[in-house]
């Protein structure tokens, strides 16, 4: 377990020991610990914001094709032909535009960048990027 994991575990143990809310009768300490861990706020990670609109849209045609392995015209035809709908990745987030979903999928297929790097590049968590990718390839 790394230092962050140990710190979270110690913090959760302290919460279990000190909060009456977590010490409901009839529950095991593991259940209490799990309940308290779920209450810990998730850390907000930094992502590249608006990569498609601020970076990709300024690629010249040669750079665009070298990154995505297709021309802009082909991608536009795919968007029209497939009639893609925005992809909902999470209940609390707005749906992702079809062009972003298609470009993310093509980036994953056309490049050897890690999935983590691709998710960061497009402004998503790894889980959301994975959900978009799976929905697009189905």
Backbone bond lengths (Angstrom), bond angles and torsions (degrees), N, CA, C in turn:
res aa  C-N    CA-C-N  psi(-1)  N-CA   C-N-CA  omega(-1)  CA-C   N-CA-C  phi
1 X - - - 1.445 - - 1.523 107.51 -
2 X 1.334 118.94 132.12 1.452 121.06 -179.85 1.530 111.07 -79.21
3 X 1.330 116.43 177.67 1.469 121.31 -175.31 1.521 111.95 -62.30
4 X 1.322 117.47 -38.43 1.466 120.52 179.10 1.517 110.27 -66.43
5 X 1.320 116.63 -42.89 1.465 120.56 178.49 1.517 111.88 -62.69
6 X 1.327 116.37 -41.51 1.467 120.45 178.27 1.521 109.93 -65.19
7 X 1.331 116.18 -42.40 1.462 120.48 178.48 1.520 111.88 -61.42
8 X 1.324 116.94 -42.57 1.467 120.64 178.55 1.522 110.59 -65.34
9 X 1.330 116.36 -38.72 1.461 120.21 179.56 1.527 110.67 -65.11
10 X 1.325 116.60 -45.51 1.471 120.89 179.39 1.521 110.14 -63.06
11 X 1.326 116.89 -43.10 1.462 120.94 178.46 1.520 110.78 -61.56
12 X 1.313 116.82 -43.40 1.462 120.55 179.37 1.525 110.89 -63.95
13 X 1.322 117.25 -40.40 1.470 120.74 177.75 1.527 110.65 -61.63
14 X 1.343 116.36 -40.75 1.469 119.80 178.30 1.524 111.05 -65.20
15 X 1.321 115.72 -39.69 1.467 119.39 178.43 1.519 109.61 -62.82
16 X 1.324 116.15 -43.71 1.465 120.59 179.31 1.521 110.20 -60.29
17 X 1.315 116.55 -41.77 1.460 120.48 -177.14 1.521 112.54 -72.11
18 X 1.343 118.11 -31.79 1.460 119.67 -171.32 1.522 115.38 -101.15
19 X 1.308 119.26 -29.37 1.463 120.31 -174.84 1.516 111.15 -91.16
20 X 1.306 114.80 127.75 1.466 118.94 178.01 1.518 110.66 -69.75
21 X 1.340 116.73 -25.07 1.456 121.03 -179.36 1.525 111.09 -62.21
22 X 1.313 115.98 -31.00 1.453 120.19 -177.31 1.518 112.76 -88.74
23 X 1.312 118.08 -8.06 1.457 118.85 -175.25 1.526 111.40 -106.76
24 X 1.314 116.26 52.90 1.460 120.52 176.49 1.518 108.40 -67.61
25 X 1.315 116.00 140.78 1.466 119.50 -177.51 1.518 110.52 -66.96
26 X 1.325 114.99 146.49 1.459 120.51 176.06 1.517 114.61 85.86
27 X 1.328 119.55 4.72 1.456 120.03 178.33 1.516 109.38 -110.31
28 X 1.296 115.97 149.36 1.464 120.09 179.62 1.520 109.66 -79.83
29 X 1.323 115.94 164.18 1.466 119.62 179.75 1.530 110.97 -65.01
30 X 1.339 117.64 -31.13 1.463 120.31 176.96 1.521 110.82 -65.09
31 X 1.328 116.76 -41.52 1.462 120.30 178.35 1.521 110.70 -65.53
32 X 1.334 116.32 -40.43 1.460 120.33 177.75 1.520 110.63 -63.49
33 X 1.321 115.85 -42.95 1.454 120.84 179.51 1.525 110.52 -62.37
34 X 1.320 117.09 -44.86 1.458 121.26 178.94 1.522 110.66 -61.47
35 X 1.327 117.24 -43.63 1.459 121.84 178.88 1.525 110.46 -58.91
36 X 1.321 116.55 -45.73 1.462 120.91 -178.24 1.525 111.89 -70.01
37 X 1.318 117.11 -37.04 1.463 119.73 177.60 1.520 111.00 -62.73
38 X 1.328 116.85 -35.02 1.462 120.42 178.27 1.523 111.34 -67.81
39 X 1.330 116.67 -24.30 1.459 120.82 -179.50 1.526 112.56 -80.81
40 X 1.325 117.23 -18.30 1.462 120.45 -179.62 1.526 108.13 -68.35
41 X 1.319 115.64 129.19 1.456 120.87 -176.74 1.529 110.16 -66.57
42 X 1.331 115.18 137.97 1.453 120.01 177.78 1.522 109.94 -68.78
43 X 1.307 115.18 147.96 1.455 121.15 177.84 1.521 108.20 -80.09
44 X 1.326 116.74 131.20 1.460 120.95 177.63 1.521 108.12 -83.35
45 X 1.316 115.69 121.28 1.457 121.43 -179.64 1.524 109.98 -91.14
46 X 1.310 116.19 155.79 1.454 121.78 178.29 1.523 109.05 -90.86
47 X 1.319 115.90 132.08 1.457 122.54 178.82 1.522 109.13 -125.97
48 X 1.307 116.39 165.62 1.455 120.90 172.84 1.524 106.36 -76.01
49 X 1.315 116.53 119.47 1.462 121.02 -177.29 1.531 109.70 -88.05
50 X 1.295 117.25 137.51 1.471 124.02 172.39 1.524 113.05 55.69
51 X 1.315 116.96 41.38 1.464 121.43 -178.99 1.525 111.29 -58.30
52 X 1.328 116.54 -43.95 1.466 120.15 -176.64 1.522 110.63 -65.38
53 X 1.327 117.35 -44.75 1.464 119.41 -176.50 1.520 112.95 -79.05
54 X 1.320 118.09 -32.35 1.459 119.91 -175.11 1.525 114.42 -97.07
55 X 1.307 118.13 -18.98 1.466 119.81 -178.29 1.526 111.07 -118.77
56 X 1.321 117.05 -57.53 1.467 120.97 -174.85 1.521 111.36 -61.07
57 X 1.320 117.47 -38.96 1.466 119.94 -177.79 1.532 111.82 -64.88
58 X 1.336 117.51 -19.31 1.464 120.82 179.03 1.528 113.45 -97.34
59 X 1.324 118.29 -1.46 1.460 120.01 174.65 1.523 108.68 -63.58
60 X 1.324 116.59 138.98 1.460 117.08 170.49 1.528 107.30 -75.45
61 X 1.311 116.59 170.66 1.470 120.49 -173.53 1.527 112.88 -59.94
62 X 1.319 116.91 -36.37 1.468 120.20 -179.17 1.527 110.49 -68.25
63 X 1.335 117.17 -46.51 1.471 120.23 178.22 1.524 111.32 -63.41
64 X 1.330 116.06 -42.08 1.460 120.04 -179.93 1.526 110.11 -58.29
65 X 1.323 116.09 -48.49 1.463 119.99 -178.70 1.530 111.50 -67.86
66 X 1.311 118.26 -33.56 1.466 118.95 179.38 1.528 111.55 -69.29
67 X 1.332 117.80 -30.82 1.464 120.80 179.18 1.528 112.88 -81.90
68 X 1.325 116.67 -42.19 1.469 120.40 -173.30 1.529 113.56 -104.03
69 X 1.322 117.55 -6.97 1.470 124.13 177.63 1.527 113.58 66.76
70 X 1.322 117.32 8.38 1.464 123.24 175.91 1.525 108.24 -137.73
71 X 1.331 116.15 156.38 1.461 119.11 176.43 1.526 109.94 -81.17
72 X 1.319 115.41 163.75 1.468 120.27 176.49 1.527 110.78 -58.86
73 X 1.329 115.91 -39.22 1.469 120.13 -178.28 1.529 111.01 -61.94
74 X 1.309 117.15 -41.44 1.469 120.54 179.38 1.526 110.09 -65.24
75 X 1.310 117.10 -41.16 1.466 120.14 179.39 1.522 110.33 -64.90
76 X 1.327 117.35 -41.22 1.468 120.11 176.98 1.526 110.84 -62.15
77 X 1.333 117.07 -41.16 1.472 120.31 177.60 1.523 111.19 -63.69
78 X 1.327 117.03 -40.76 1.466 120.31 178.23 1.526 111.16 -62.25
79 X 1.321 116.73 -42.61 1.465 120.23 179.50 1.522 111.39 -61.78
80 X 1.340 116.50 -40.53 1.469 120.44 179.55 1.526 110.42 -72.50
81 X 1.321 116.81 -46.54 1.465 121.18 -175.94 1.526 112.55 -66.19
82 X 1.316 117.30 -41.64 1.463 120.82 -177.78 1.521 112.70 -82.68
83 X 1.336 117.13 -13.15 1.468 122.20 -179.19 1.530 111.10 48.03
84 X 1.304 114.53 53.21 1.460 120.37 -177.25 1.521 111.16 -67.31
85 X 1.306 115.04 142.04 1.459 122.41 177.34 1.528 108.34 -104.02
86 X 1.348 116.99 156.36 1.468 118.71 174.66 1.527 110.74 -56.80
87 X 1.318 116.00 144.28 1.462 121.78 -176.94 1.525 109.44 -99.83
88 X 1.328 116.14 125.12 1.463 121.42 175.24 1.523 107.94 -86.33
89 X 1.334 116.31 119.29 1.463 119.71 -178.73 1.514 112.37 -101.84
90 X 1.321 116.58 -23.83 1.456 120.29 -178.27 1.521 108.49 -156.09
91 X 1.321 115.93 148.87 1.463 120.50 -176.61 1.523 112.51 -61.00
92 X 1.306 118.52 -33.31 1.452 121.21 -176.32 1.518 115.10 -91.01
93 X 1.325 117.31 -2.92 1.462 120.70 -176.12 1.517 110.49 -110.59
94 X 1.341 116.77 150.67 1.467 118.54 175.50 1.527 109.89 -68.75
95 X 1.335 117.62 153.24 1.472 120.14 178.58 1.532 111.00 -61.50
96 X 1.312 115.21 152.02 1.465 121.71 -178.40 1.526 108.56 -91.06
97 X 1.328 116.04 135.02 1.463 121.66 -178.59 1.528 110.43 -59.93
98 X 1.336 116.37 143.95 1.469 120.20 -179.18 1.527 113.63 -57.20
99 X 1.326 117.64 -38.60 1.463 119.26 -178.81 1.529 110.80 -63.96
100 X 1.316 117.73 -37.54 1.466 120.90 178.23 1.527 109.80 -66.63
101 X 1.330 116.59 -42.76 1.472 120.87 178.76 1.524 111.05 -61.19
102 X 1.327 116.23 -44.85 1.462 120.26 -179.30 1.528 110.98 -65.71
103 X 1.326 117.20 -44.21 1.466 119.78 -179.91 1.526 111.76 -65.45
104 X 1.325 117.43 -39.62 1.468 120.41 177.05 1.529 110.20 -61.04
105 X 1.315 116.38 -44.96 1.466 120.96 -179.89 1.525 110.98 -63.57
106 X 1.325 116.50 -45.29 1.462 119.63 179.03 1.526 111.43 -64.08
107 X 1.329 116.96 -37.32 1.473 120.34 178.78 1.528 110.06 -61.83
108 X 1.331 115.90 -44.49 1.466 120.00 179.91 1.526 110.44 -61.89
109 X 1.322 116.42 -42.51 1.461 120.55 -177.79 1.529 113.05 -74.22
110 X 1.340 117.51 -29.21 1.458 120.81 -171.93 1.523 114.59 -98.17
111 X 1.318 117.71 -10.29 1.458 120.34 -175.10 1.519 110.93 -127.77
112 X 1.324 115.37 161.07 1.457 120.66 179.18 1.521 111.96 -99.68
113 X 1.314 116.48 16.21 1.464 120.73 178.03 1.526 109.17 -67.21
114 X 1.314 116.09 149.12 1.463 119.85 179.54 1.525 110.39 -64.50
115 X 1.317 115.18 157.37 1.460 119.88 178.47 1.523 109.59 -62.94
116 X 1.315 116.77 -37.36 1.469 121.32 177.79 1.528 110.42 -61.30
117 X 1.321 116.69 -44.88 1.463 120.76 179.45 1.515 112.43 -64.93
118 X 1.328 116.42 -40.09 1.458 120.43 178.35 1.519 110.83 -65.28
119 X 1.319 117.08 -44.64 1.468 120.62 178.78 1.522 109.95 -59.97
120 X 1.323 116.70 -44.78 1.458 121.07 179.06 1.524 111.09 -62.66
121 X 1.312 116.65 -43.41 1.465 121.97 -179.43 1.527 111.47 -58.24
122 X 1.330 116.86 -39.87 1.461 120.73 -176.84 1.531 113.24 -93.18
123 X 1.320 117.20 2.99 1.456 120.63 173.78 1.511 115.51 81.62
124 X 1.326 117.40 29.52 1.461 121.59 -179.46 1.523 110.20 -124.75
125 X 1.319 115.02 161.24 1.458 119.09 168.55 1.526 107.05 -73.67
126 X 1.319 116.32 164.80 1.471 119.04 178.62 1.519 110.98 -60.22
127 X 1.336 116.49 -39.39 1.463 120.34 -179.35 1.513 112.68 -64.71
128 X 1.336 116.47 -43.11 1.461 119.25 179.52 1.528 110.97 -67.91
129 X 1.329 116.81 -41.00 1.465 119.72 177.50 1.529 110.28 -62.14
130 X 1.314 116.79 -40.17 1.463 120.74 178.06 1.528 110.55 -63.18
131 X 1.331 117.45 -44.05 1.469 120.75 178.68 1.524 111.37 -61.21
132 X 1.322 117.04 -42.49 1.465 120.66 178.54 1.521 109.65 -62.78
133 X 1.323 116.89 -47.55 1.463 121.53 -179.09 1.530 110.92 -58.73
134 X 1.320 117.29 -46.75 1.470 121.09 -179.05 1.524 110.71 -63.57
135 X 1.328 117.55 -43.04 1.468 120.40 179.52 1.523 111.38 -64.84
136 X 1.318 116.79 -34.64 1.463 120.09 -178.66 1.525 112.50 -74.38
137 X 1.309 118.26 -34.90 1.469 118.47 -176.70 1.523 112.91 -84.72
138 X 1.325 117.50 -10.26 1.474 119.28 179.43 1.494 112.20 -74.07
